[in-house]
């Protein structure tokens, strides 16, 4: 499960400019329903129920006796490497000139 941490405000601009998907969420950089399809693929491959997201589905697969973490990681990497999953407006989002707020 992801851990929340405090982030100093002065670090936010560099984070936004370098990691768009982390800030806006995977829905901003992948086509609609992409994350659901990944969860379905993991569930089908490992014969587990579909969680609310691919992380929950992966966690359930990891509870199996095989505990195939390397296999799950490989499946996720291959899935996100597939060019068909990328959003059509990703180029426009990436070209935004993110600027830090003016200092007071």
Secondary structure, 3 states (H helix, E strand, C coil): CCCCCCCCHHHHHHHHHHCHHHHHCHHHHECCCHHHHHHHHHHHHHCCCCCCCHHHHHHHHHCCCCCCHHHHHHHHHHHHHCHHHECCCHHHHHCCCCCCCCCC
